[in-house]
């Protein structure tokens, strides 16, 4: 016996394929798609801001480690590499924010 998908069980063929007989389902589906497209830049911007915050926090922690030896035990090479990585993530985040704004 073949298993049917949730879409097959819930909607008729006219509704699944978007014909005119589908009625209000098609309109609500299109409105949901438009709303999702408007929501995507805000979500992407929030993800970029979160990554910038994490990169900034890591940079501050590494600079503190270079100066005082605390929180990572004063391993200078790793601190420098983490600072460079945080700068790269920051640069990429700013570039992404400029791309989202366009």
C-alpha positions, 0 to 999 in steps of 0.5 A: 500500500502506498503512503500518501503525503500530508498534502495529498491527504489534505487538498484536492488535486485542483488545490495542489496544482493551483488551478482556478477551482482551488478558490481561497486556498490559492489566495491565502497561499500567495499571501503567505508567500508574499509575507514570507518574502517580506519576513526574510530580510528582517530575519537575515538582518537579525542573524547578521547582527547576532554574528556581529555581536558574537564576533565582537564579544570574541574580539573583546575577550581576545584583546583582554587575553592579550593584555591580562592573560585571562580568560584563555591563558595568554596564548598569543598566537591563538588570540591573534588568529581569533582577532583576525577571524573576528575582523573577517566575520565583521567585514563579511557581516557589514557587507551582508548588511549592505547587500540586504539593504539593496 
